[in-house]
């Protein structure tokens, strides 16, 4: 059946008579300004690239659904989790974190796992990573951390000195560094990695009772990673390997899936737990809080247009629905502001009206008006203020999360660094990793850290030694460092260690 012939138009619907030749004064020109189609076409082309994301610049995405498989109404009143068998449409964007939009998919980097649920109570976003922890626990450090993952301001090159200087001065990063430099830092595909909320969140039920929760999306394809040599090969042979893999798998009907598990902690347990449950550099041990099954996530539809649906997709950990709320996690508190703010800068104040970001299963009703790129009727003639007596939408007090007790002195409170900050990295190395995992970890670290100054090598290796003696000894041997010097530094306080390795 022949397709109906379509007429080319301008962005405002005016038919275009010719799209190959500009309007000129005679055959040889010059071009005339009256060619509004040419001016419009060039002006739009000049603006085709919106500002790149500061982090998570390169990504891939797909649509699918989430299905509830286990009853969790005891813990949360969220409607999309209210019934076994209930399905909710989702959009998931995967990404690398530190690289630019043109960087290779196989770079050693955490991977973003940003999931948007289009629920009947509004959009709920879980903005996580493929790791259960992060490098830092205070948002004040975040811009500095990201700067060290980017390029040197003088050379415009990736800089091992910047990278390791910051991390060796930030011992809380040791857990995430150990994960990043294992083969988990180079996933074979987005389909073959897990996704984590990383942060702790609040779930609350219909009675107003609340608990703390962490989310784990476990891949049903199994974990698969590149080793360092494979990852480096893929950087040259197919820098878009994981983007290609996701699209082609869905295109061929091989739909990737994940099983959602949650860990639940009561407020009473949180007060007495051996680790700060809101410290994103720590995990909750499974032996203490066994994961429980909740549901299943399936991706089954590719976007029709990458720019409209993946590049313009915007996620925020501040997008909650009744039954889910924030925790006192300091990093989360900073992200609640920062994500919305960066989207307003990158996409404009009305980015929430773009189809990929707009609610699908409910209607948006509020008093926000105007701003660039307002895509709907801007509220028509309805009231644009509250309170009003002209039938405008009303706040619903029942939507509020339960109150939690907050107290303490208003100050810049520093965490006290202690052995507890090294304990989980050491346990990961000694109890979770296999001999092969440990060998790859040491090789990956030595390969990267060898590009940094010796004083930074010593400072960082001392942190590895504090996590586990064998860990530090093997890194020291790989770098050709004197073990006695590493041990001496490891026994020092962080302040003493910094002074001893000052430039």
N, C-alpha and C positions, 0 to 999 in steps of 0.2 A: 504494500500500500504506500503510495507516494506521500511524502510529508507535505503539509500545507506550506506554501511559500510565504516567508516572513519578510517584512519591509524593515530595513535598517533605519533607525531613528537616532536623534540626539538623546541625551539624558532626560530631556523634557518632552520627548515624544514626537518631535518634528521630523518628518521623513528626510533622509539624506539622499541627495541625487547622485553623488559620486564620492567614493571613499578611496580613490587611488590618486587623484590629482588635486592639488591645492588651487585656490583661486588666485590667479596672477594677472599682472598687467602685460598681456601678450604672452606668446609662447615661452619666451625666455625670462619672464618675470620683471620685476620682483613680486613677491607674495604680498597680497593685500590684507590689511587688518580686518576687512569686512568678512573674511572667511571665518565665520563664528564656529563652524564645525571643526576646522583645523585648530583654532585657539582652544576650544573646549576639549578636544582630544588630547592636545599636548599638555594642557594644564592638568587634566586628570592623570595623565601618564606621569607627570612630574611628582604627583602625590600618591602614587600607587604603593609606596613603601611607608607604612605607618612606623612610628618609632619602634625599634626592636625592644623586646623584653629585656630588662636589665639582667635578670636571671631566667633560666628555663627558656632561652631564646629559640632553640631548635626542638621541634616536637612533632608528634603524629597523634592522630585521634580517631575515634570511632564511636558509633552509637551502639546501644544494646539495651539490655534490661537487667534488673535485679529482682530476684524472686526470693521471698521469705521461705525458709525451710524449717525453722524452729520457732516456737513461741517465746517471745521476749517481752510480752506485755507486762510481765512482772517488774521490768526494769525501765521501760520507756513507753510513753503515750504517743510517740510519733506514728502518724496514720499509715505511712508507707511500710511500717514494720508491724502493723496491727493484726495481721492474719496470715497464717501459713498458706502458701500458694499465691499470695498477692504479688503482682508484678508491677514494677515502676520503670519507666523509660529513663535511660541514663546516657550521658556523654562522657567519655574518658579521654583525657589528653595525657600522653606520656611525653617525657622530655629529658634532655640532658640539662644540667644545672649551670655549669660555669662557662661553657663555650658559646661562641657566637652562632648566629643562625646558619652559617655555612660550615660549621665545624663537623667533625666526623662522629658518626653514631657510636663508634667503638672506643671513644676516649674514656680514660679512667675518670669517673665522675659519678656522683649519685644520680639516680634517675627519678624524675618527678612522676607522681601518680595522682593526678587531679581528677576527681570524679564528681560529676554533677547529677543529682537525682531530681527529676522533674516531678515533684510530688504535688498532691492536691492541696497542700498547705503552703506552697511556695517551693523555691529551689533550695535544696540542701547540698552544700559542697563539702566534700572531704578532700582537703588539699594536702597530700602526703608525699612520701618518697618510697623508694624500694628498700630503705633501711629503717629500722625501728628507733634509731637515735639520730642525733645531729651533733655538729662540731661545737656549738656554743649554746649557752643557756640564758643569755641576756641579750635582748634585741639591740641594746646600745652598741654591741660589738658587730652587728650584722653588716653594715656598710663596709667596715674595715676588713672583715673576713672576705667578703665578695671581691673587694679590690685586690686582695692577694691571690685570688683564683683567676683574675683577668690578666691584663698585660702591664708590663712595666711602663710607667708614664714617660720615661725617657727613650727607651729602646723600642717600645711597642711590641715586645716579645714576652712570651711566657717566662717567668722568672722563678727558678727553684729557691733562690734566696728569699724572695718575698714570701713564697708559699710556706717554707719551713721555718722562717723567722717567726711568723705569726703563730703557727701551730705549736712550736716549741715554747712560745711564751704564753700559750693557752693550754695548760695541761688537761683541762676538761675535755679536750678534743680527742684524747687518746683512744677512746672506744670507737668513735666514728672513723678515725684514721686507720685503725686495725681492720675495720670492715672494708673501707674504701680500697686499701692496698691488698686485700685478698682478691680472689677472682670474682667476688661479688661486685667489685668495682667496675667490671667490664662484662655486663650481661650479654648473652648471645643474641637475645631478642627481647622485645618488650613482653612477648607472650610467656617467656620463660623466667620471669622474676616475680617476686611478691610485691605487694603494696601495703604500706603501713600508715596509720594516722600519725604515728610518732608522738604527737601531743596526747595528753590526757584530756578527755572531754567529760561533761556531765550528761548522764541520762536521768530523766525523771519520769515517774509514772503518773497515772490519773489521780492518785492520792496525794501527789506532791512529794513523795519519797524520792530521794535521789541517791545515785551512786556515781563512782568515777569509772571511766571505761577507756580502753585502748582497742583500736580496730586493726585487724590483720587480714589482708586479702591474700590467700595462699593459692598460687598458681596450680591449676589442675593439669598443666602440661609438663610439670616437673621443672626444677631449677636447672638451667644450663648457662654456663658462662664461657667466655673466651679466656684462655690464659694470655699472658702478656705478649707472647710472640704472635699468637693468632690475632689479638686485638690490633697490634701494630700493622700486621699484614692487611687487615680489613680497612684500616685507615687509608691505605693506598689503592686497594683493589675495589672496594665498594664502600665509600664513606657514608652512604645512605642505607646501610644494610638492614638496620632494625626498622626504619621507616618502610622500606620495601617489603620486609617480611610481614609486618602487620597488615598492610594493605592487601598483599597477595593472598595471605591466609584467609582473610575474610572474603575476598573476591572469589576464592575457590570453594567456599563453604566450610572451611576448617575453622570454625568459630572458637576463639580462645575463651577460656572461662577461669574463674577464681572462686574459691570457697571463702566466705567471710566468717572469721572467728573473732570473738571479743573476749577480753579479760575484764572482769568486774571486780572492783574494790569498794568496800563500804567506807563511809566517812570515818567510822571508828578505826578501821584497819589503816586508813591513810595517816591517821595521827601517830600510829605506832610503828609504821613500816620502817625497815632498816635503811631504806633509801628514800630520799625526797620523791614522792610519787609524781610530782609536777616538774621534775628535772628532766629535760628532754635528752640529756646525755646518758640517761640510765634506762634500763628495761625493768619491767616487773618479771621476776623469775616465774617461769611456768609452773614450777613445783609449788610456788606460793599461791598463784592465781591461775589455775588451769584454764586454757582457752575453751570457749563454748561455741558451738556452731550456731550461726544465725541465718545465713542465706547463701545464694549463689549468684554470681555476676557473669553475664555472657555478653560478648561483643559480636554483633551479627550484621552490622551495616556500616559501610564506608561513607564518609562525607561525599557530597556531590561536588563541592568546591572547597579547596583547601583554605583559601584566604578567608572566605565567609564563615567557615565553620571551625577551623582549627586555629588559624592565626588570630581571629577575632574572639575566640572563646576566652572568657575571663572567669576566674574562680577566686573565691575568697573563703577563708576559714570562718569569716563572720556571717556567712549565709547559713543560718540555722532554721529549724522548724520546731514547733512546739514538741517537747519531749527530748530535745537535744540542746545543750548549752555549753558555754566555755568553762574552763577551769582556771585556777590561779597561775598556771604555767606562764612564766614571764615571757618566753619567746612567743607563745600563742597570743598573749595580750598585745605585744607589739605588732604581730601579723594582722590582728583584727582591724587595725587602722591602716597598715601599710598596703595591703593588697587592694582594697578599694581605692586608695589614693593613687596607686600606680596605674590602675585601669582608667581612672578619670583623666590622668595625664596622657596615657597612650591612646585611648580610644575615644575619650570625650565624656562629658558628664552624663550622657544618656546611653552609655554602653549597655546598660541593662535592657534596652529595648531591641538590641540586635537579636535576630531569631534564635541564634545558638545560646544566648544568655537569658532570653525572656522566659518567664514561667509558661509551661505548656498545659498543665493540668488544673490551673486556677487563674483567676483574673487579678491583675495588679490594680490596686486602689490606693492612691495616696495623694498628697497635696504638693508634690514636687512638680514644678512647671518650668517650661522654657529651656534655655541652654542650647548649645549647638547640636545639630543633627537630631532634633526631636522627631521621632519617626511615627508617632501616633497622632491622635487629634488634640494632644496637649491638654486633655481634660475638658475640652469643649467649653461650655459656659457654666460648668459646675463650680462650686466654691473652691477657692485655692487657699483656704485658711481653716484652722481649727482652733477653738470650737466654732461650730456654725449650727444654725437651725434650718438649713435648706436641704437636708437629706444627704449630706456628705458622709463618707465612711467613718465609722466610729472605732476607736481603740477597743480592744477586747482584753480586759484584765485577766481573763483565764489563760491567756497566752503566755503570761510571765513565768519564767523558771522559778523554782523555790529559792528563797533567800539562803545565803550562806554567811557564816560569821566571819568578819574581817576585822582585824585589829593589829596594832603595832605602831611603832614610831615611823613617821614619814622621813626617810633618809635614803641615801644610796647605800644599800646593804650589800656588802661583798660576801660571796660564798667563802667559807673557810676550806682551803684546799687540804685534802688529807688522803690517806691511803685508800679511802672508799672510792675516790675518783679513778683509781687505777684497778680496782678489784674486778670490775666487769670485763674490762679489756683483757686482763690476765686470765679470767675464766674462759673467755671466748677462745683465746690462744691455746690454753692447756687442755680444756675439757670438751670443746665443741669441734675444733678443727682437727682434721686428719693429718697424718704426716705429710701427705702431698699438699694439703692446704697450707700448712706451715712453711713448707719449702717454697711454694709459690709466693706466699706473703713476703718472706725475707727477700726473695729475688726481686719482687716488684718494688719494695721499699729501697733496697740498695741501688737499683737502677735509677730511681728518681732522686733520692737523697744525695747520691754521689755528685750531682750537679750543684749542690749548695756548698757554701763555705764550710771549712772544717769545724769552726766554732759552733755553727748551727748543727752540723752532724753530731757533735758531741752532746749538745744540749738536748736534741731530740732523742738520741739513742739512750741517754740517761732516763728519759721518760719510758721508753720501751722496757728498759731494765727494771724500773719500778713496777711496771705491770707484771712482768715475769722475767726471771733471771735468764732463762734460756733464750727468750725472745730478744732481750738486749744483747746478750753475748753473740748471738748469730748475726745480728745486724752490725755490731761492732766489727766482727771478723770480716764480714762482707765489705765493709768500708775501709778496712785496714786501720781501725782505731785501736789505741791502747786500752785494753780492758780495765786496767787499774784506774785509768783516768775516768772512764765511764762510771765505774763503781763509786769513785770518789764524788763525782757530781751527783749521782743518784742518792747519796746519803745527805746531800745538802737540802736546805729549804729552797723553795722556788726562787725567793729573792736572792739568796746566796748563789744559786746556780746561774741566775741571770747576770749577776755581777762578775762571776768567774768566767763567763763566756761573752762578755761585752766586746763590741767591736773596737 
